Amino acid sequence: FQYAELGRVDAALPGSVKPLLYLSIPDMLGGTPGRITEIQEIMTQRCGVQGRGALADQATWPFDMPKNGVPTLNCPEDYCCWKPHAVCSGSSAGDDPECPWRESEFLDISMTPAVCTDQGPCDHLTVSARFLIREQTEVEAMMSMLTTTLIVFMLGAGAMLISRDTQNLVIAPVEKMVNIVKKLADESMWRFEDVGGETVSNSEEEAAKDDSGLATTTLESTIMKIGSLLQVGFGEAGAQIIGQCMSAEEGGLDLMVKGKKVIAVMAICDIKQFDEITLCLQEEVMVFCNKVAKIVHTCTHMWKGTAHRNFGDSFLLTWVPPDNIEAVKAVALGPSSSDQMRRCCDYALFTFVKCLAEVRRAKDLGVYASNPKIMRDFKRSDYRVEICVGLHLGWTIEGAIGSDLKVDASFVSPHLRTSARLMRATGTYGVPLLLSGAFLDLLCPKARERCRKIDTVRFVAQDGTTEPDTIFAFDFNDSSHAAPPEHVVGEVVAPVEMPKEAILDKGVEMMFVMDQDVVHAQEGITQEFHVAWRAAFQDYSLGRWERARTTLADVDHIRPGGDGPARALLAFLDGQGPKPPPGWSGCRDLVDMKYP
């Protein structure tokens, strides 16, 4: 009793308040002394001064007391009293609905003396007691809550760390790779800079710096490299091929499909004297060719064109309306019905004006003039890298040509052959840039003013077929104009008094008026020259050949360094009689010996 009494009032120790609710011990005062009996009341003075009266002081207990939590005691002064709980006593007290305490809040203690064996006189003698351990239960519950909270926090923190690593190292790279493939299927020429702001080169550098050697990083870098190689290899003409391969469920390419008819500006750009350069440079010719290609492709891309197949010394480049509706309109109603098609023609001509200027002033190409091999074989020290271009407008069929072993994005059209013939005719007329009449008709007025009609010919193939066309030239002098230090290849070169942005804002016509490459290309070509040329060409076209010989010679003398088209017509007249043949209409045959 003293243990129970002192324990339940000693609140200094957490969990030590354990009120006694039930007691079953030998009753030495009852009717049968020594028999195990459920004690119904205890009242004694042997409880010590500290415990006296403390049983009734429930305010010191560190837990809430429900109604009828402990029995009510009427203990005389100087006595310590105890009574069992009326409904929370006995072995089945926890099941009684009237008991205010839960079974988990009880501590049942029983003891059998060691001498009370099965065969002894005190067989089955067991004393028992029940204590209320509400405080201990509350402390344990609180500790369990703290433990659970700590575990939840640790698990949450661990899950966040694992989730972050999983997101960064697995999920994000996989999603990025899926997005790359989807983008390539939808927009085959989509740039990789749009993937999280990274370029292919940046991804390679990051992969090289990544010490973890993660497979996802390597796979992502590989996909971007493959996609970049596909874009470079096929170009914009192969966008449909790339998209078809990427979107196909089985990953195959169906080549047995129709091509697409488009109206396009087709240009063939050729490096002059390439065969001789190849013999001189041997293995170094690849570097030489790629330097020229970089300038041509950069200018083409800057002015909305597309670089296609390379034929060693020549390049195929095209301009097609970027809007599919405009492209269809140009096919259905003719190229003149599309404003974008007209803009393509303007950009194409401006592109090659820039290409010719950039090639002439490129320092890395200028060093070839002093190359020992070139100087030895060419037997000259004034060699300069030159390109020539043929520009034509017409329909073409674009699509994939090849087999499962090799496929190319190609254009198929007789108009493409016209571009090639114009390019080869630049050598005949001594000019770097020739245009067809169909192309010139769509140029803006300021661009047309800088071109001149130099001949009307029928291209005669080896099989005897002919294709009449009117030829125009964009005149270039032999000078090279330096660009400002901050100049980017292909950009507009503005005069000092006018910023580049102002020229671009005013449109393409202003570019043909104010761009310094255009202006300097035709320096020295005076109005007197143009008047004399028109008169001489009229004499030639109308069959006044005797007079034409004189006027063409005058034109050749007016222009410093001579005039290539005038000399070409004089060479033709020298091979003819004094008068034109019967039926002369101003159109002559021009034999194209290279292709039928």
C-alpha positions as CSV (number, residue, x, y, z in Angstrom):
1,F,0.0,0.0,0.0
2,Q,2.8,2.4,0.8
3,Y,4.4,1.6,-2.6
4,A,1.2,2.5,-4.4
5,E,0.5,5.5,-2.3
6,L,3.9,7.0,-2.6
7,G,4.2,6.2,-6.3
8,R,1.0,7.9,-7.3
9,V,1.8,11.2,-5.5
10,D,5.5,11.4,-6.5
11,A,5.0,13.5,-9.7
12,A,8.7,14.4,-9.9
13,L,9.4,11.3,-11.8
14,P,7.7,11.0,-15.3
15,G,5.4,8.0,-15.4
16,S,5.7,7.3,-11.7
17,V,2.1,8.3,-10.8
18,K,0.3,4.9,-10.8
19,P,-2.8,4.9,-8.6
20,L,-3.9,1.5,-7.2
21,L,-7.3,0.4,-8.5
22,Y,-7.6,-3.2,-7.3
23,L,-5.8,-5.4,-4.7
24,S,-6.2,-9.1,-4.0
25,I,-4.0,-10.4,-1.1
26,P,-4.4,-12.6,2.0
27,D,-6.9,-10.9,4.3
28,M,-5.6,-11.2,7.8
29,L,-8.5,-9.3,9.4
30,G,-11.4,-11.0,7.7
31,G,-13.5,-13.9,8.6
32,T,-11.0,-16.5,7.2
33,P,-7.6,-15.2,8.1
34,G,-5.0,-15.7,5.3
35,R,-7.4,-16.4,2.5
36,I,-6.8,-14.6,-0.8
37,T,-9.5,-11.9,-0.9
38,E,-10.3,-8.8,-2.9
39,I,-9.6,-6.0,-0.5
40,Q,-12.5,-3.6,-0.3
41,E,-11.0,-0.9,2.0
42,I,-7.9,0.1,3.7
43,M,-7.6,2.7,6.4
44,T,-4.4,3.0,8.4
45,Q,-2.2,5.5,10.2
46,R,1.0,3.7,9.0
47,C,1.4,5.7,5.9
48,G,4.0,8.2,6.8
49,V,3.7,12.0,7.1
50,Q,4.5,12.6,3.4
51,G,1.7,10.4,2.1
52,R,-0.9,11.4,4.6
53,G,-3.9,12.9,2.9
54,A,-2.3,12.8,-0.6
55,L,-4.7,10.3,-1.9
56,A,-7.4,12.9,-2.1
57,D,-5.1,15.6,-3.8
58,Q,-5.8,14.7,-7.4
59,A,-4.8,18.2,-8.6
60,T,-1.2,17.1,-8.4
61,W,-1.7,14.3,-10.9
62,P,0.0,15.0,-14.3
63,F,-3.0,13.8,-16.3
64,D,-6.6,14.6,-16.8
65,M,-9.0,12.8,-14.5
66,P,-12.4,11.8,-16.0
67,K,-15.5,11.5,-14.0
68,N,-15.4,8.4,-11.6
69,G,-11.7,8.0,-12.5
70,V,-10.9,6.9,-9.0
71,P,-13.2,6.2,-6.0
72,T,-14.3,9.0,-3.7
73,L,-12.7,8.7,-0.2
74,N,-13.9,10.0,3.1
75,C,-10.8,9.5,5.0
76,P,-10.5,10.7,8.7
77,E,-7.8,13.1,9.6
78,D,-4.4,11.5,10.2
79,Y,-5.4,8.4,8.2
80,C,-4.5,7.1,4.9
81,C,-7.4,5.4,3.1
82,W,-7.9,3.4,-0.1
83,K,-10.8,1.7,-1.9
84,P,-10.8,-0.3,-5.1
85,H,-12.5,1.2,-8.2
86,A,-16.1,0.1,-8.3
87,V,-16.1,-0.9,-12.0
88,C,-12.4,-1.1,-13.0
89,S,-11.6,-3.9,-10.6
90,G,-11.4,-7.6,-11.4
91,S,-10.0,-9.5,-14.4
92,S,-12.8,-8.3,-16.8
93,A,-12.8,-4.6,-15.8
94,G,-11.4,-3.5,-19.1
95,D,-14.4,-4.8,-20.9
96,D,-16.9,-2.9,-18.7
97,P,-18.3,0.1,-20.7
98,E,-18.7,2.0,-17.5
99,C,-15.0,1.9,-16.7
100,P,-13.6,5.3,-17.6
101,W,-10.1,3.8,-18.3
102,R,-9.0,1.8,-21.3
103,E,-7.5,-1.6,-20.8
104,S,-4.2,-0.4,-22.2
105,E,-4.0,2.0,-19.3
106,F,-4.0,-0.8,-16.6
107,L,-0.9,-2.5,-15.2
108,D,-1.8,-5.9,-13.7
109,I,0.8,-7.4,-11.4
110,S,0.5,-10.9,-9.8
111,M,2.9,-13.0,-7.8
112,T,3.1,-16.5,-6.6
113,P,5.6,-17.3,-3.8
114,A,8.3,-19.7,-4.7
115,V,7.4,-22.1,-1.9
116,C,3.8,-22.4,-3.2
117,T,4.4,-25.3,-5.6
118,D,1.8,-27.5,-7.1
119,Q,2.2,-30.0,-4.3
120,G,2.6,-27.6,-1.4
121,P,0.1,-26.4,1.1
122,C,-0.3,-23.0,-0.5
123,D,-1.0,-24.4,-3.9
124,H,-2.4,-21.8,-6.3
125,L,-1.8,-18.9,-3.9
126,T,-1.4,-15.8,-6.0
127,V,-1.6,-12.2,-5.0
128,S,-2.5,-9.6,-7.6
129,A,-2.9,-5.8,-8.0
130,R,-4.0,-3.4,-10.7
131,F,-2.4,0.0,-11.2
132,L,-3.5,2.9,-13.4
133,I,-0.6,3.8,-15.7
134,R,-2.4,6.6,-17.5
135,E,0.6,8.9,-17.1
136,Q,3.0,6.3,-18.4
137,T,0.6,5.6,-21.3
138,E,0.5,9.4,-22.2
139,V,4.3,9.6,-22.0
140,E,4.7,6.6,-24.2
141,A,2.1,7.9,-26.7
142,M,3.9,11.2,-26.8
143,M,7.2,9.5,-27.5
144,S,5.5,7.4,-30.1
145,M,4.2,10.5,-31.8
146,L,7.6,12.1,-31.7
147,T,9.2,9.0,-33.1
148,T,6.6,8.7,-35.8
149,T,7.0,12.4,-36.7
150,L,10.8,12.0,-36.8
151,I,10.5,8.8,-39.0
152,V,8.0,10.6,-41.3
153,F,10.3,13.6,-41.6
154,M,13.3,11.3,-42.3
155,L,11.4,9.3,-44.8
156,G,10.1,12.4,-46.5
157,A,13.5,14.0,-46.6
158,G,15.0,10.7,-48.0
159,A,12.2,10.4,-50.5
160,M,12.8,14.0,-51.7
161,L,16.5,13.4,-52.1
162,I,15.8,10.1,-53.9
163,S,13.1,11.7,-56.0
164,R,15.4,14.7,-56.9
165,D,18.2,12.3,-58.0
166,T,15.7,10.2,-59.9
167,Q,14.2,13.3,-61.6
168,N,17.6,14.7,-62.5
169,L,19.4,11.5,-63.4
170,V,16.6,9.4,-64.9
171,I,13.2,11.0,-65.5
172,A,14.4,14.4,-66.9
173,P,16.9,12.9,-69.3
174,V,14.4,10.3,-70.6
175,E,11.7,13.0,-71.0
176,K,14.2,15.2,-72.8
177,M,15.2,12.4,-75.2
178,V,11.5,11.7,-75.9
179,N,10.9,15.4,-76.6
180,I,13.9,15.4,-78.9
181,V,12.5,12.5,-80.9
182,K,9.0,14.0,-81.0
183,K,10.3,17.4,-82.1
184,L,12.4,15.9,-84.8
185,A,9.2,14.0,-86.0
186,D,7.1,17.2,-86.0
187,E,9.7,19.8,-87.0
188,S,12.7,18.0,-88.5
189,M,14.8,21.2,-88.8
190,W,14.1,22.2,-85.2
191,R,17.3,23.5,-83.5
192,F,18.7,21.7,-80.5
193,E,19.2,25.1,-78.7
194,D,15.5,24.8,-77.8
195,V,16.1,21.8,-75.6
196,G,16.5,23.4,-72.2
197,G,18.7,26.1,-73.7
198,E,21.5,23.6,-74.5
199,T,23.3,23.1,-77.8
200,V,24.7,19.8,-79.0
201,S,28.3,21.0,-78.3
202,N,27.3,22.1,-74.8
203,S,25.8,18.6,-74.1
204,E,29.0,17.0,-75.3
205,E,31.1,19.2,-73.0
206,E,28.8,18.5,-70.1
207,A,29.0,14.8,-70.8
208,A,32.8,15.0,-70.9
209,K,32.8,16.7,-67.5
210,D,30.3,14.3,-66.0
211,D,32.4,11.9,-63.9
212,S,29.4,9.7,-63.1
213,G,29.4,8.1,-66.5
214,L,25.6,7.8,-66.5
215,A,24.1,5.9,-69.4
216,T,21.3,8.5,-69.7
217,T,23.8,11.3,-70.2
218,T,25.6,9.3,-72.9
219,L,22.4,8.2,-74.6
220,E,21.0,11.8,-74.6
221,S,24.3,13.1,-76.1
222,T,24.2,10.4,-78.7
223,I,20.6,11.1,-79.7
224,M,21.4,14.8,-80.1
225,K,24.5,14.0,-82.2
226,I,22.5,11.6,-84.4
227,G,19.7,14.2,-84.8
228,S,22.2,16.9,-85.6
229,L,24.0,14.7,-88.2
230,L,20.6,13.9,-89.8
231,Q,19.8,17.6,-90.1
232,V,23.2,18.4,-91.6
233,G,23.2,15.4,-93.8
234,F,19.7,15.7,-95.2
235,G,19.3,19.5,-94.9
236,E,16.0,21.1,-95.0
237,A,15.1,19.3,-98.2
238,G,15.3,16.1,-96.1
239,A,13.1,17.3,-93.3
240,Q,10.2,15.2,-94.6
241,I,12.4,12.1,-94.6
242,I,13.6,12.7,-91.1
243,G,10.1,13.3,-89.8
244,Q,8.7,10.2,-91.6
245,C,11.4,8.0,-90.0
246,M,11.0,9.5,-86.5
247,S,7.2,9.2,-86.6
248,A,7.0,5.7,-88.2
249,E,5.9,3.1,-85.6
250,E,8.2,0.5,-87.1
251,G,11.0,2.9,-87.7
252,G,11.1,2.3,-91.4
253,L,11.0,4.6,-94.4
254,D,8.4,4.1,-97.2
255,L,10.1,5.2,-100.4
256,M,7.2,4.3,-102.6
257,V,5.4,7.6,-102.1
258,K,4.8,10.5,-104.4
259,G,7.0,13.5,-104.3
260,K,5.8,17.1,-103.8
261,K,5.6,19.7,-106.6
262,V,6.9,23.1,-105.6
263,I,7.9,26.4,-107.3
264,A,11.4,27.2,-106.2
265,V,14.3,29.4,-107.0
266,M,17.1,27.0,-108.0
267,A,20.7,28.0,-107.9
268,I,23.9,26.2,-108.9
269,C,27.0,27.7,-107.5
270,D,30.4,26.5,-108.8
271,I,34.0,27.0,-107.8
272,K,36.0,28.1,-110.9
273,Q,39.0,26.2,-111.9
274,F,38.3,23.5,-109.4
275,D,39.9,20.7,-111.3
276,E,43.2,22.6,-111.5
277,I,42.9,23.5,-107.8
278,T,42.3,19.8,-106.9
279,L,45.5,18.8,-108.8
280,C,47.5,21.4,-107.0
281,L,46.2,20.9,-103.5
282,Q,45.5,17.2,-103.5
283,E,44.3,16.2,-99.9
284,E,44.1,19.9,-98.9
285,V,41.4,20.5,-101.5
286,M,38.8,19.3,-99.0
287,V,39.7,22.2,-96.6
288,F,39.6,24.6,-99.5
289,C,36.2,23.4,-100.7
290,N,34.7,23.5,-97.2
291,K,35.9,27.1,-96.7
292,V,34.0,28.2,-99.8
293,A,31.0,26.0,-98.8
294,K,30.9,27.7,-95.4
295,I,30.5,31.1,-96.9
296,V,27.9,30.0,-99.5
297,H,25.8,28.0,-97.0
298,T,26.0,30.8,-94.3
299,C,24.8,33.4,-96.7
300,T,22.1,31.2,-98.1
301,H,20.8,30.3,-94.6
302,M,20.9,33.9,-93.5
303,W,18.7,35.0,-96.4
304,K,16.1,32.3,-96.0
305,G,17.5,29.8,-98.5
306,T,18.3,26.1,-98.1
307,A,21.5,24.3,-98.9
308,H,21.1,20.9,-100.5
309,R,23.4,18.6,-102.3
310,N,27.1,19.3,-102.8
311,F,28.8,18.0,-106.0
312,G,32.4,18.6,-105.0
313,D,33.0,21.8,-106.9
314,S,29.3,23.0,-107.0
315,F,26.4,23.5,-104.6
316,L,22.7,23.2,-105.1
317,L,20.7,25.9,-103.2
318,T,16.9,26.6,-103.3
319,W,14.4,29.1,-102.0
320,V,10.8,28.0,-101.4
321,P,8.0,30.0,-99.7
322,P,8.1,29.1,-96.0
323,D,4.4,29.2,-95.7
324,N,2.8,26.1,-97.1
325,I,-0.3,28.0,-98.2
326,E,1.9,30.4,-100.2
327,A,3.8,27.4,-101.7
328,V,0.6,25.8,-102.9
329,K,-0.7,29.1,-104.2
330,A,2.5,29.5,-106.3
331,V,2.0,26.1,-107.8
332,A,-1.7,26.6,-108.5
333,L,-1.8,30.2,-109.7
334,G,1.8,30.8,-110.8
335,P,4.8,32.2,-109.0
336,S,3.8,35.8,-109.6
337,S,0.7,35.3,-107.4
338,S,2.8,34.7,-104.3
339,D,4.4,37.7,-102.5
340,Q,6.6,35.2,-100.6
341,M,7.8,33.8,-103.9
342,R,8.8,37.3,-105.0
343,R,10.7,37.8,-101.8
344,C,12.5,34.5,-102.3
345,C,13.8,35.8,-105.7
346,D,15.0,39.0,-104.1
347,Y,16.7,37.1,-101.3
348,A,18.3,34.6,-103.7
349,L,19.9,37.4,-105.8
350,F,21.1,39.3,-102.7
351,T,22.5,36.1,-101.3
352,F,24.9,35.6,-104.2
353,V,25.9,39.2,-104.3
354,K,27.0,38.6,-100.7
355,C,28.6,35.3,-101.6
356,L,30.7,36.8,-104.3
357,A,31.8,39.7,-102.1
358,E,32.5,37.5,-99.1
359,V,34.6,35.0,-101.1
360,R,36.7,37.8,-102.6
361,R,37.5,39.4,-99.2
362,A,37.9,36.2,-97.1
363,K,41.4,36.2,-95.7
364,D,41.5,32.4,-95.3
365,L,40.8,32.1,-99.1
366,G,43.1,35.0,-100.0
367,V,46.2,33.0,-98.8
368,Y,45.8,30.6,-101.6
369,A,47.1,33.3,-104.0
370,S,50.5,32.8,-102.4
371,N,50.3,29.0,-102.0
372,P,53.5,27.6,-103.5
373,K,51.7,24.7,-105.3
374,I,49.2,27.0,-107.0
375,M,51.9,29.5,-108.0
376,R,54.0,26.7,-109.5
377,D,51.2,25.0,-111.4
378,F,49.2,28.1,-112.4
379,K,52.4,30.0,-113.2
380,R,50.9,33.2,-111.9
381,S,50.8,35.1,-108.6
382,D,47.5,36.9,-109.0
383,Y,45.2,33.8,-108.5
384,R,41.9,34.6,-106.7
385,V,39.2,32.2,-105.6
386,E,36.1,32.9,-107.7
387,I,32.6,31.4,-107.9
388,C,30.0,31.5,-110.6
389,V,26.2,31.1,-110.2
390,G,23.2,30.3,-112.3
391,L,19.8,31.4,-111.0
392,H,16.5,30.1,-112.4
393,L,12.9,29.9,-111.2
394,G,10.6,27.0,-112.0
395,W,8.8,24.0,-110.8
396,T,10.5,21.0,-109.3
397,I,9.5,17.7,-107.6
398,E,11.1,17.2,-104.2
399,G,11.2,13.9,-102.4
400,A,13.3,10.9,-101.4
401,I,15.2,9.0,-104.0
402,G,17.1,5.8,-103.2
403,S,16.6,2.5,-101.5
404,D,16.7,0.9,-98.1
405,L,20.5,1.0,-98.4
406,K,20.9,4.7,-99.4
407,V,18.5,7.5,-99.7
408,D,18.9,11.2,-100.6
409,A,16.6,14.2,-100.5
410,S,16.5,15.2,-104.1
411,F,15.0,17.7,-106.6
412,V,13.9,16.4,-110.0
413,S,13.1,19.0,-112.7
414,P,14.2,20.2,-116.1
415,H,14.4,23.6,-114.6
416,L,17.3,22.4,-112.4
417,R,19.2,21.6,-115.6
418,T,18.5,25.2,-116.8
419,S,20.2,26.5,-113.6
420,A,23.2,24.3,-114.3
421,R,23.4,25.6,-117.9
422,L,23.2,29.2,-116.8
423,M,26.1,28.5,-114.4
424,R,28.2,27.0,-117.1
425,A,27.4,29.9,-119.4
426,T,29.0,32.3,-117.0
427,G,32.3,31.3,-118.6
428,T,31.0,32.1,-122.1
429,Y,29.9,35.6,-121.1
430,G,32.7,36.4,-118.7
431,V,30.4,37.2,-115.8
432,P,30.0,35.5,-112.4
433,L,26.2,35.6,-112.1
434,L,23.6,34.8,-114.7
435,L,19.8,35.0,-114.3
436,S,17.0,33.6,-116.3
437,G,14.1,35.7,-117.6
438,A,11.6,33.8,-115.4
439,F,13.7,34.6,-112.3
440,L,14.2,38.3,-113.3
441,D,10.4,38.9,-113.8
442,L,9.8,38.4,-110.0
443,L,12.6,40.7,-108.8
444,C,11.8,44.0,-107.1
445,P,12.3,47.1,-109.3
446,K,15.6,48.1,-107.6
447,A,17.0,44.7,-108.1
448,R,16.0,44.6,-111.8
449,E,17.6,48.0,-112.4
450,R,21.0,46.5,-111.5
451,C,20.6,43.6,-114.0
452,R,21.0,43.8,-117.8
453,K,19.8,41.6,-120.6
454,I,22.8,40.1,-122.4
455,D,21.3,37.5,-124.8
456,T,18.5,35.3,-125.9
457,V,19.6,31.8,-126.5
458,R,18.4,28.3,-127.1
459,F,20.4,25.8,-125.0
460,V,21.2,23.0,-127.3
461,A,21.8,19.6,-125.6
462,Q,23.8,16.8,-127.1
463,D,20.6,15.1,-128.2
464,G,19.6,18.1,-130.2
465,T,16.8,19.4,-128.0
466,T,16.6,23.1,-127.4
467,E,15.3,25.3,-124.6
468,P,14.9,29.0,-125.4
469,D,15.5,31.5,-122.6
470,T,16.5,35.1,-122.1
471,I,19.7,35.6,-120.1
472,F,20.4,38.5,-117.7
473,A,23.6,39.3,-115.9
474,F,24.2,41.1,-112.6
475,D,27.4,43.0,-113.3
476,F,30.4,42.8,-111.0
477,N,33.7,44.7,-111.3
478,D,37.0,43.1,-110.3
479,S,37.5,45.0,-107.1
480,S,37.2,43.6,-103.5
481,H,35.5,45.7,-100.9
482,A,36.6,45.5,-97.2
483,A,33.9,45.0,-94.6
484,P,33.8,46.7,-91.1
485,P,35.6,44.9,-88.3
486,E,32.4,43.7,-86.6
487,H,30.9,42.4,-89.8
488,V,29.3,39.0,-89.8
489,V,29.4,36.9,-93.0
490,G,26.3,37.5,-95.1
491,E,25.0,40.5,-93.2
492,V,24.1,43.8,-94.8
493,V,27.1,46.2,-95.0
494,A,25.6,49.6,-94.2
495,P,27.1,53.0,-95.2
496,V,28.6,55.1,-92.4
497,E,25.7,57.5,-92.4
498,M,23.0,54.9,-92.1
499,P,22.7,52.0,-89.6
500,K,22.1,48.5,-90.7
501,E,18.8,48.2,-88.9
502,A,17.4,51.2,-90.8
503,I,18.1,49.4,-94.1
504,L,16.5,46.2,-93.0
505,D,13.4,48.0,-91.7
506,K,12.9,49.6,-95.1
507,G,12.8,46.3,-96.9
508,V,14.7,44.4,-99.6
509,E,14.6,47.2,-102.2
510,M,16.6,49.4,-99.9
511,M,19.2,46.6,-99.5
512,F,19.8,46.8,-103.3
513,V,20.2,50.5,-103.0
514,M,22.3,51.0,-99.8
515,D,24.2,47.8,-99.2
516,Q,27.8,48.6,-99.8
517,D,28.6,45.2,-101.3
518,V,26.0,45.8,-104.0
519,V,27.2,49.4,-104.5
520,H,30.9,48.6,-104.7
521,A,30.2,45.6,-107.0
522,Q,29.0,47.9,-109.7
523,E,31.3,50.8,-109.2
524,G,32.7,52.0,-112.6
525,I,29.7,50.7,-114.5
526,T,28.3,54.1,-115.6
527,Q,25.1,55.2,-117.2
528,E,27.0,55.8,-120.4
529,F,27.9,52.2,-120.4
530,H,24.3,51.1,-120.0
531,V,23.1,53.4,-122.8
532,A,25.8,52.1,-125.2
533,W,25.0,48.5,-124.3
534,R,21.3,48.8,-125.0
535,A,22.0,50.4,-128.4
536,A,24.6,47.7,-129.3
537,F,22.3,44.9,-128.1
538,Q,19.4,46.3,-130.1
539,D,21.6,46.3,-133.2
540,Y,22.6,42.7,-132.5
541,S,19.0,41.6,-131.9
542,L,17.5,43.3,-135.0
543,G,20.1,41.8,-137.3
544,R,22.2,45.0,-137.9
545,W,25.3,43.0,-137.4
546,E,27.7,45.2,-139.2
547,R,26.7,48.1,-137.0
548,A,26.6,45.8,-134.0
549,R,30.2,44.8,-134.4
550,T,31.2,48.5,-134.0
551,T,28.9,49.3,-131.2
552,L,29.8,46.2,-129.2
553,A,33.4,47.0,-129.6
554,D,32.7,50.5,-128.3
555,V,31.0,49.0,-125.3
556,D,34.0,46.8,-124.6
557,H,36.2,49.8,-124.5
558,I,33.9,51.9,-122.3
559,R,34.1,49.5,-119.4
560,P,37.4,49.3,-117.6
561,G,38.9,45.9,-118.1
562,G,36.5,45.1,-120.9
563,D,33.0,43.7,-120.9
564,G,32.4,39.9,-121.0
565,P,29.0,39.8,-122.7
566,A,30.1,42.3,-125.4
567,R,33.1,40.0,-126.2
568,A,30.9,36.9,-126.2
569,L,28.5,38.5,-128.8
570,L,31.5,39.7,-130.8
571,A,33.0,36.2,-130.8
572,F,29.6,34.8,-132.0
573,L,29.4,37.4,-134.8
574,D,33.0,36.7,-135.9
575,G,31.9,33.1,-136.5
576,Q,29.0,34.2,-138.6
577,G,28.7,36.0,-141.9
578,P,28.2,39.8,-142.4
579,K,24.5,39.4,-142.2
580,P,22.2,37.3,-139.9
581,P,20.8,34.0,-141.3
582,P,17.3,34.0,-142.8
583,G,14.6,34.0,-140.1
584,W,16.9,35.6,-137.5
585,S,14.7,36.5,-134.5
586,G,17.5,37.6,-132.1
587,C,17.8,34.2,-130.6
588,R,20.9,32.0,-131.1
589,D,21.8,28.5,-130.2
590,L,24.2,28.0,-127.3
591,V,25.6,24.5,-127.1
592,D,25.8,22.9,-123.7
593,M,28.3,20.1,-124.0
594,K,28.4,18.8,-120.4
595,Y,24.9,17.4,-119.9
596,P,22.2,16.3,-122.4
